[in-house]
Amino acid sequence: MTRTIGIDLGTTYSAVATSLDGVAEILPNRDGDRLTPSVVAFEGGQPLVGKEARNLSTSMPEDYVEFVKRKMGESGPEYIDENGKEYGPEQISALLLRRLADDAAAILGEDVRDAVITVPAYFDDGRRMATRDAAEIAGLNPMRLINEPTAAGIAYGLDFRKNGMFLVYDLGGGTFDATLMKVENSDITVLATGGDRNLGGFDFDNKIMTHVAAKVLEQGGPPMLFDSGGVEAELRRQCEAAKRRLSRATTTSVRMTLEGKNYQVPLSRATFEEITNGLLTRTEITLEGVLDDAEASWEQVDRVLLIGGSTRMPMISDMIERLSGRKPDGGINPDDAVALGAAMYAESLALGESNATEMAALTVRDVTSHALGTPALDESGNRVNTIIIPRNAPVPCQRERVYTTVEDGQRVVNLDVTEGDDTELDYVTVLKGDNIPLPRGLRRGTRLQVVMAYDVDGVIHAEVFLEATGVSLGEVQLHRENNLTREEVSNYRAQLAGVEIL
């Protein structure tokens, strides 16, 4: 069997792992490290990835790209090189993925192409499509996209042979997810999930940066520390380091040299927890919402798993113990769990159902993180969002809803697709769909059956049928305006194939 890999494509750090006979291991990168910084720099047009790229953050801030995961599914270039060539989020992520795959191939002694790639549970359709496109641009075959907390549950459940109800608290560098799942041997069933794609260690760093900038100003320092250049990059680096120190110590300091003068700002763990309390509260609200959605209580939760490097902050464990009455489970490295679980899942997919092994028997049942529906007229003639697939429905899934034509001789039906729970269209994401032609001679009130589906990767599909005959009138072509076309993916893949990544 060709070796498969699991990739944790993180906001601040990424990791790659492989699994053989159910035993997964992290593959070190070319620098000998288990984690690769998720940063890309361009030096004379040459793309650099990882540690070497990160070292250029202060000296070459204009040629340095980080936190691109937060931009997935959005349009616009993240970087423009000296020749005017634009790099979107997918292309930057593809450079990261290529580097991870190349390093894995060097360790394994063979090319690797098949990969399971993890995404935040709260990623929507556009962000999942962008991740899959990035993998294809990198020359990989994305066997499956799997939610990060689900991957962690696989790693913990299989590696430690633990069963029961797990609550996964996943706070990474840029995103937060909370997932409740049931684990029974090789059977992983997600019950509910929730999250915030704009909440992570990055935001905790920002709070320290704002605090330090204010204290520097009080000491007579310059006011422009957020210059989007070398000074801001150095401020972020120093504040992130201080946050890490506060996970072990109760006090530290942030030191900066600005315009030839040295500044020192004392920072205690108590102050840090005070200025970030609002962020912590947001995660607590999400946890309670997940339990409510699953109609579960803290008493029913057997284990709480902390995933993501940001969970090393002591206030996270303290909050979990306060809410659940027990300490989070140890024994699993929060930096490794997601990649390890993805690697285990990749092996199970490669083995297939016909192989009589424990890994081949692994089943994963995940859920949707966003409701799926379409705009329609209500009884008062107002255009509202009508939900067809509710949030936390198992995936893959397919649901149907019947709508009627609004006039005699109607020749087309327009089917836009919505993501979100709100009835008001201003508060949901709307994916525009092409018009579907209708047969001639239809009367007002003709029943049309709309079938919507999430595939195993959480990507949306929609189709319209004439209910009376069951004949398909066509699959809806959704305009994901911020995503790449298939031609663009193919072109970018060809361009990247000949690029050396250092």
C-alpha positions as CSV (number, residue, x, y, z in Angstrom):
1,M,0.0,0.0,0.0
2,T,1.3,3.5,-0.9
3,R,1.9,5.5,2.3
4,T,-0.7,8.1,3.0
5,I,-0.2,11.2,5.2
6,G,-2.4,13.3,7.5
7,I,-1.8,17.1,7.5
8,D,-2.8,19.5,10.2
9,L,-2.7,22.8,8.2
10,G,-2.7,25.3,11.0
11,T,-2.9,29.0,11.3
12,T,0.4,29.5,13.0
13,Y,2.0,26.0,12.9
14,S,1.4,22.9,10.7
15,A,2.3,19.2,11.2
16,V,2.3,16.1,9.0
17,A,2.0,12.5,10.2
18,T,1.7,9.0,8.8
19,S,0.2,5.8,10.1
20,L,1.0,2.1,9.7
21,D,-1.0,-0.6,11.2
22,G,-2.8,1.9,13.4
23,V,0.4,3.4,14.8
24,A,0.7,7.0,13.9
25,E,3.8,9.2,14.1
26,I,4.7,12.8,13.5
27,L,7.2,13.2,10.6
28,P,9.8,15.8,11.4
29,N,10.5,18.4,8.8
30,R,13.9,19.1,7.1
31,D,14.9,21.2,10.1
32,G,14.3,18.3,12.5
33,D,11.3,19.9,14.0
34,R,7.8,18.4,14.6
35,L,6.0,21.6,13.8
36,T,6.5,23.8,10.8
37,P,5.6,27.5,11.1
38,S,2.8,28.3,8.7
39,V,4.6,31.2,7.1
40,V,5.8,31.9,3.6
41,A,8.4,34.5,2.6
42,F,9.7,35.4,-0.9
43,E,13.4,36.3,-1.2
44,G,14.3,37.4,-4.7
45,G,11.2,35.6,-5.9
46,Q,12.3,32.3,-4.2
47,P,9.6,31.0,-1.9
48,L,10.7,30.1,1.6
49,V,8.5,28.1,4.0
50,G,8.7,27.5,7.7
51,K,11.4,28.5,10.2
52,E,13.7,30.2,7.6
53,A,10.7,32.2,6.3
54,R,9.8,33.2,9.9
55,N,13.3,34.6,10.5
56,L,12.6,37.2,7.8
57,S,9.5,38.6,9.5
58,T,11.2,41.7,10.9
59,S,13.8,42.3,8.1
60,M,11.5,41.7,5.1
61,P,8.0,42.2,6.4
62,E,6.7,43.3,2.9
63,D,7.7,39.9,1.5
64,Y,6.4,37.8,4.4
65,V,2.9,36.1,4.6
66,E,1.4,34.5,7.7
67,F,-2.0,33.7,9.2
68,V,-3.2,32.9,5.7
69,K,-5.6,30.2,7.0
70,R,-7.9,33.1,8.2
71,K,-8.1,34.3,4.6
72,M,-9.1,31.0,3.0
73,G,-12.3,31.4,0.9
74,E,-11.7,35.1,0.5
75,S,-10.8,36.9,-2.7
76,G,-7.8,39.1,-3.3
77,P,-4.1,38.6,-3.3
78,E,-2.2,37.9,-0.1
79,Y,1.1,38.8,-1.8
80,I,2.3,40.4,-5.0
81,D,5.9,39.7,-6.1
82,E,8.3,42.1,-7.7
83,N,7.1,41.0,-11.2
84,G,3.5,41.7,-10.3
85,K,2.5,38.1,-9.9
86,E,-0.3,37.7,-7.4
87,Y,-0.6,34.9,-4.8
88,G,-4.0,34.2,-3.3
89,P,-4.7,32.3,-0.1
90,E,-4.9,29.0,-2.0
91,Q,-1.5,29.5,-3.6
92,I,0.2,30.5,-0.3
93,S,-1.4,27.5,1.4
94,A,-0.3,25.3,-1.5
95,L,3.3,26.3,-0.9
96,L,2.9,25.2,2.8
97,L,1.3,21.9,1.8
98,R,4.0,21.2,-0.8
99,R,6.7,21.8,1.7
100,L,5.0,19.5,4.3
101,A,4.6,16.8,1.6
102,D,8.1,17.1,0.4
103,D,9.5,16.8,3.9
104,A,7.3,13.8,4.5
105,A,8.5,12.1,1.3
106,A,12.1,12.7,2.3
107,I,11.6,10.9,5.6
108,L,9.5,8.0,4.1
109,G,11.8,7.6,1.1
110,E,8.9,7.6,-1.4
111,D,6.6,10.2,-3.0
112,V,3.4,11.0,-1.1
113,R,0.3,12.2,-2.9
114,D,-2.7,10.9,-0.9
115,A,-3.5,13.0,2.1
116,V,-6.3,13.7,4.6
117,I,-6.2,17.4,5.4
118,T,-7.8,18.9,8.5
119,V,-10.0,22.0,8.6
120,P,-11.7,23.8,11.5
121,A,-15.1,22.3,12.2
122,Y,-16.6,25.8,11.7
123,F,-15.2,26.3,8.2
124,D,-18.0,26.9,5.7
125,D,-18.4,25.6,2.1
126,G,-16.1,28.3,0.5
127,R,-13.3,27.7,3.0
128,R,-13.4,24.0,2.5
129,M,-13.4,24.4,-1.2
130,A,-10.4,26.7,-0.9
131,T,-8.5,24.2,1.2
132,R,-9.2,21.4,-1.3
133,D,-8.1,23.6,-4.2
134,A,-4.9,24.4,-2.3
135,A,-4.1,20.7,-1.9
136,E,-4.7,20.1,-5.6
137,I,-2.4,23.0,-6.5
138,A,0.2,21.5,-4.3
139,G,0.0,18.3,-6.3
140,L,-1.8,16.3,-3.6
141,N,-4.8,14.1,-3.8
142,P,-7.1,15.3,-0.9
143,M,-8.6,12.0,0.0
144,R,-10.8,13.7,2.5
145,L,-11.2,16.9,4.5
146,I,-11.8,16.1,8.2
147,N,-12.7,18.5,11.0
148,E,-9.8,19.1,13.4
149,P,-11.6,18.1,16.6
150,T,-12.8,14.9,15.0
151,A,-9.2,14.0,14.0
152,A,-8.1,14.6,17.6
153,G,-10.9,12.3,18.8
154,I,-9.7,9.6,16.5
155,A,-6.1,9.9,17.7
156,Y,-7.1,9.8,21.4
157,G,-9.8,7.1,21.1
158,L,-7.6,4.7,19.1
159,D,-4.2,5.4,20.6
160,F,-5.4,5.2,24.2
161,R,-8.2,2.7,23.7
162,K,-10.7,5.1,25.4
163,N,-14.4,4.9,24.9
164,G,-17.2,7.3,26.0
165,M,-18.4,10.8,25.4
166,F,-15.6,13.2,24.5
167,L,-15.7,17.0,24.5
168,V,-12.9,18.4,22.4
169,Y,-11.8,22.0,23.1
170,D,-9.7,23.0,20.1
171,L,-8.0,26.5,20.4
172,G,-5.4,26.9,17.8
173,G,-3.5,29.9,16.5
174,G,-6.4,31.3,14.6
175,T,-9.6,29.4,15.1
176,F,-11.6,27.8,17.9
177,D,-13.8,24.7,17.7
178,A,-15.8,22.8,20.3
179,T,-17.1,19.3,19.4
180,L,-18.9,16.7,21.4
181,M,-18.5,13.1,20.1
182,K,-19.1,9.5,21.1
183,V,-16.3,7.1,20.8
184,E,-16.9,3.3,20.8
185,N,-13.8,1.4,19.8
186,S,-13.3,2.2,16.0
187,D,-16.6,4.0,15.8
188,I,-16.5,7.8,16.0
189,T,-19.8,9.7,16.0
190,V,-19.9,13.5,16.3
191,L,-23.0,14.7,18.1
192,A,-22.6,18.5,17.8
193,T,-20.1,21.1,16.9
194,G,-19.7,24.8,17.1
195,G,-16.9,27.4,16.8
196,D,-15.5,30.7,15.9
197,R,-13.2,30.9,12.8
198,N,-11.8,34.3,14.1
199,L,-10.8,33.3,17.6
200,G,-7.4,31.9,18.4
201,G,-4.0,32.5,19.9
202,F,-3.6,35.3,17.4
203,D,-6.3,37.3,19.2
204,F,-4.8,36.7,22.6
205,D,-1.5,38.0,21.2
206,N,-3.4,41.1,19.9
207,K,-4.6,41.9,23.4
208,I,-1.1,41.8,24.8
209,M,0.2,43.9,21.9
210,T,-2.5,46.6,22.5
211,H,-1.6,46.5,26.2
212,V,2.2,46.8,25.6
213,A,1.7,49.5,23.0
214,A,-0.2,51.6,25.5
215,K,2.4,51.1,28.2
216,V,5.2,52.0,25.8
217,L,3.4,55.2,25.0
218,E,3.0,56.0,28.7
219,Q,6.8,55.7,28.9
220,G,7.3,58.3,26.2
221,G,7.7,55.8,23.4
222,P,6.5,56.2,19.8
223,P,2.7,55.8,19.1
224,M,3.0,53.9,15.8
225,L,3.8,50.3,16.9
226,F,1.1,48.9,14.6
227,D,2.8,49.8,11.4
228,S,2.2,46.6,9.5
229,G,5.9,46.4,9.1
230,G,9.0,45.3,11.0
231,V,8.1,47.0,14.2
232,E,4.7,45.3,14.4
233,A,6.2,42.0,13.5
234,E,8.8,42.3,16.3
235,L,6.0,43.5,18.7
236,R,4.0,40.4,17.8
237,R,7.0,38.1,18.2
238,Q,7.8,39.5,21.6
239,C,4.2,39.4,22.9
240,E,3.7,35.8,21.7
241,A,6.8,34.8,23.5
242,A,5.6,36.5,26.6
243,K,2.3,34.6,26.4
244,R,4.1,31.3,26.2
245,R,6.3,32.2,29.2
246,L,3.1,33.0,31.2
247,S,2.0,29.4,30.7
248,R,4.9,28.4,33.0
249,A,5.5,31.6,35.1
250,T,3.2,34.1,36.8
251,T,5.2,37.1,35.7
252,T,7.3,38.2,32.8
253,S,8.2,41.3,30.8
254,V,8.0,42.4,27.2
255,R,11.1,44.2,26.0
256,M,11.3,46.4,22.8
257,T,14.0,48.6,21.4
258,L,12.5,51.5,19.5
259,E,14.3,54.4,17.9
260,G,17.4,53.6,19.9
261,K,15.7,53.4,23.3
262,N,14.9,50.3,25.3
263,Y,11.4,49.8,26.8
264,Q,10.3,47.2,29.3
265,V,6.7,46.4,30.1
266,P,6.0,44.1,33.1
267,L,3.2,41.6,32.4
268,S,1.6,39.3,35.0
269,R,-0.5,36.2,34.4
270,A,-3.3,37.9,36.3
271,T,-3.2,41.0,34.0
272,F,-3.0,38.8,30.9
273,E,-6.1,36.8,32.0
274,E,-7.9,40.1,32.8
275,I,-7.4,41.7,29.4
276,T,-8.3,38.4,27.6
277,N,-11.3,37.4,29.7
278,G,-13.7,38.4,27.0
279,L,-12.1,36.0,24.6
280,L,-12.2,33.1,27.1
281,T,-15.9,33.9,27.7
282,R,-16.6,33.5,24.0
283,T,-15.2,29.9,24.1
284,E,-17.3,29.1,27.2
285,I,-20.5,30.3,25.5
286,T,-19.6,28.1,22.5
287,L,-19.0,25.1,24.8
288,E,-22.4,25.5,26.5
289,G,-24.1,25.9,23.1
290,V,-22.6,22.6,21.8
291,L,-23.9,20.7,24.9
292,D,-27.3,22.3,24.4
293,D,-27.4,21.3,20.7
294,A,-26.6,17.7,21.7
295,E,-29.1,17.8,24.6
296,A,-26.2,16.7,26.8
297,S,-25.0,17.9,30.2
298,W,-21.5,18.2,31.7
299,E,-22.3,15.1,33.9
300,Q,-22.5,13.0,30.7
301,V,-19.1,14.1,29.4
302,D,-16.5,11.4,30.2
303,R,-13.4,13.2,29.0
304,V,-12.4,16.7,27.9
305,L,-9.6,16.9,25.4
306,L,-7.6,20.1,25.0
307,I,-6.2,20.5,21.4
308,G,-4.2,23.2,19.9
309,G,-1.1,25.0,21.3
310,S,-3.2,27.8,22.8
311,T,-4.8,25.4,25.3
312,R,-1.5,25.5,27.2
313,M,-2.7,28.7,28.8
314,P,-3.5,27.8,32.4
315,M,-6.8,29.7,32.4
316,I,-8.1,27.2,29.8
317,S,-7.7,24.2,32.1
318,D,-9.0,26.2,35.0
319,M,-12.2,27.1,33.1
320,I,-12.7,23.5,32.0
321,E,-12.3,22.2,35.6
322,R,-14.8,24.9,36.8
323,L,-17.4,23.9,34.3
324,S,-17.0,20.2,34.3
325,G,-15.8,19.4,37.8
326,R,-12.8,17.5,36.4
327,K,-9.4,18.2,35.0
328,P,-9.0,17.8,31.2
329,D,-7.5,14.5,30.1
330,G,-3.7,14.4,29.6
331,G,-1.6,12.0,27.7
332,I,-2.0,13.5,24.3
333,N,0.2,16.3,22.9
334,P,-2.1,19.2,21.9
335,D,0.2,20.0,19.0
336,D,0.2,16.5,17.6
337,A,-3.3,15.1,18.0
338,V,-4.9,16.5,14.9
339,A,-2.2,15.4,12.5
340,L,-2.0,11.9,14.1
341,G,-5.8,11.4,13.8
342,A,-5.7,12.6,10.2
343,A,-3.0,10.1,9.5
344,M,-5.0,7.3,11.1
345,Y,-8.0,8.2,9.0
346,A,-5.9,8.4,5.9
347,E,-4.7,4.8,6.5
348,S,-8.2,3.6,7.1
349,L,-9.4,5.1,3.8
350,A,-6.5,3.6,1.9
351,L,-7.1,0.1,3.3
352,G,-10.8,0.2,2.3
353,E,-13.7,-1.8,3.8
354,S,-12.6,-5.1,2.3
355,N,-9.5,-5.2,4.4
356,A,-10.1,-7.1,7.7
357,T,-8.1,-4.9,10.0
358,E,-9.0,-2.6,12.9
359,M,-8.0,0.5,10.9
360,A,-10.1,-0.5,7.9
361,A,-13.1,-0.9,10.3
362,L,-12.7,2.8,11.4
363,T,-15.9,4.7,10.8
364,V,-16.3,8.4,11.3
365,R,-19.7,10.2,11.3
366,D,-19.3,13.9,11.4
367,V,-21.9,16.7,11.4
368,T,-22.6,20.0,9.6
369,S,-21.4,23.2,11.2
370,H,-23.8,25.4,9.3
371,A,-27.5,25.0,8.3
372,L,-28.2,24.8,4.6
373,G,-31.2,26.3,2.9
374,T,-32.5,28.6,0.2
375,P,-34.3,32.0,-0.1
376,A,-38.1,31.7,-0.6
377,L,-41.2,33.7,-0.2
378,D,-43.1,33.3,3.1
379,E,-46.9,33.5,3.5
380,S,-46.7,37.3,3.5
381,G,-44.7,37.4,0.3
382,N,-41.4,38.4,2.1
383,R,-38.2,36.8,0.9
384,V,-36.7,34.8,3.8
385,N,-34.2,32.1,4.5
386,T,-35.8,28.6,4.6
387,I,-33.7,25.8,6.2
388,I,-33.5,22.5,4.4
389,I,-30.6,20.8,6.3
390,P,-30.3,21.9,9.9
391,R,-27.0,22.6,11.7
392,N,-25.4,19.5,13.3
393,A,-27.0,17.1,10.8
394,P,-24.8,14.0,10.0
395,V,-22.7,14.2,6.9
396,P,-22.8,13.1,4.2
397,C,-26.5,14.0,4.2
398,Q,-29.3,14.8,1.8
399,R,-32.6,16.5,2.5
400,E,-35.5,17.5,0.3
401,R,-38.0,20.4,0.3
402,V,-40.9,21.1,-2.1
403,Y,-41.5,24.6,-3.5
404,T,-44.0,25.7,-6.0
405,T,-43.9,27.9,-9.1
406,V,-45.3,31.4,-8.6
407,E,-46.9,32.0,-12.1
408,D,-48.3,30.2,-15.1
409,G,-45.8,29.5,-17.8
410,Q,-42.8,30.1,-15.5
411,R,-39.7,29.2,-17.5
412,V,-36.9,29.3,-15.0
413,V,-36.4,28.8,-11.3
414,N,-33.6,30.5,-9.5
415,L,-32.1,28.6,-6.6
416,D,-29.6,30.4,-4.4
417,V,-28.2,28.4,-1.5
418,T,-27.8,29.8,2.0
419,E,-25.5,28.9,4.9
420,G,-26.8,29.9,8.3
421,D,-29.6,29.6,10.8
422,D,-31.2,33.0,10.7
423,T,-34.4,33.6,8.8
424,E,-33.2,37.0,7.7
425,L,-31.0,36.8,4.6
426,D,-28.8,39.7,5.7
427,Y,-27.4,37.4,8.4
428,V,-26.5,34.3,6.4
429,T,-24.1,33.5,3.6
430,V,-25.8,33.4,0.2
431,L,-24.2,31.4,-2.7
432,K,-25.7,32.5,-6.0
433,G,-27.0,29.7,-8.3
434,D,-27.6,29.7,-12.0
435,N,-31.2,29.6,-13.2
436,I,-32.6,26.2,-13.8
437,P,-34.8,26.0,-17.0
438,L,-38.3,24.7,-16.6
439,P,-40.5,22.8,-19.1
440,R,-43.0,24.8,-21.1
441,G,-46.7,24.9,-20.0
442,L,-46.3,24.6,-16.2
443,R,-49.1,26.0,-14.2
444,R,-48.8,28.2,-11.2
445,G,-48.3,26.1,-8.1
446,T,-46.4,23.3,-9.9
447,R,-44.4,21.4,-7.3
448,L,-40.7,21.4,-7.6
449,Q,-38.5,19.2,-5.4
450,V,-35.3,20.8,-4.2
451,V,-32.6,18.3,-3.0
452,M,-29.7,19.7,-1.1
453,A,-26.7,17.7,0.1
454,Y,-23.4,18.0,2.0
455,D,-20.8,15.6,0.8
456,V,-18.3,13.9,3.0
457,D,-16.0,17.0,2.9
458,G,-18.8,19.3,3.9
459,V,-19.1,20.8,0.4
460,I,-22.6,21.8,-0.9
461,H,-24.6,20.3,-3.8
462,A,-28.1,21.2,-4.9
463,E,-30.5,19.8,-7.6
464,V,-34.0,20.5,-8.7
465,F,-36.6,17.8,-9.7
466,L,-40.1,18.0,-11.1
467,E,-42.0,16.3,-8.4
468,A,-44.8,14.8,-10.5
469,T,-42.4,12.8,-12.7
470,G,-39.2,12.7,-10.6
471,V,-37.2,14.0,-13.6
472,S,-34.2,16.0,-12.7
473,L,-34.2,19.6,-14.1
474,G,-30.6,20.0,-13.4
475,E,-27.9,20.4,-10.7
476,V,-27.4,23.9,-9.6
477,Q,-24.1,25.5,-10.5
478,L,-23.2,27.6,-7.5
479,H,-21.2,30.8,-8.0
480,R,-18.5,30.7,-5.3
481,E,-17.3,34.1,-6.3
482,N,-14.3,34.0,-3.9
483,N,-13.2,30.6,-4.9
484,L,-11.0,29.5,-7.9
485,T,-12.3,28.1,-11.1
486,R,-11.2,24.6,-12.1
487,E,-9.1,26.2,-14.9
488,E,-7.3,28.4,-12.4
489,V,-6.6,25.5,-10.1
490,S,-5.1,23.5,-13.0
491,N,-3.0,26.5,-14.1
492,Y,-1.7,27.2,-10.7
493,R,-0.8,23.5,-10.2
494,A,1.2,23.5,-13.4
495,Q,3.0,26.7,-12.3
496,L,3.9,25.4,-8.9
497,A,5.1,22.0,-10.2
498,G,8.3,23.6,-11.4
499,V,9.0,25.7,-8.4
500,E,11.6,24.8,-5.8
501,I,10.4,25.5,-2.2
502,L,13.1,26.1,0.4
